[in-house]
Amino acid sequence: MPKSKPHWRDRVGRPNTVVLFRTPLTWRFAVYCDDPGGILDGALPDEPASSAPESAQATMCQWVQETFQHPVAIDWTPGDQPDWWTGSISTVA
């Protein structure tokens, strides 16, 4: 049986940008969505703060794909603060 679309997905729109940053305990994120617009935020529970940024970025990409049920690619850019990354999300056909 196919997964049903989450009821909230129509209200937040499609993901377009993600901010990923390290805290003393874990990696945290905020996913920004377009029309109608919304923000999802949280922590990556399986990524300890000691993990490499590349590992957290891969986990974040997987989270976005599973949450929005669509393959995506994320182009990462270092932020203006240490251990902060901004990702531009694009849909993979």
Protein Blocks (a to p, Z undefined) as FASTA:
>chain_A
ZZdddfklmmnopafbdcddddfkbccdddddddebiadddddfklcfkbcfklmmmmmm
mmmmmmnopacdddddddfbehiacddddddZZ
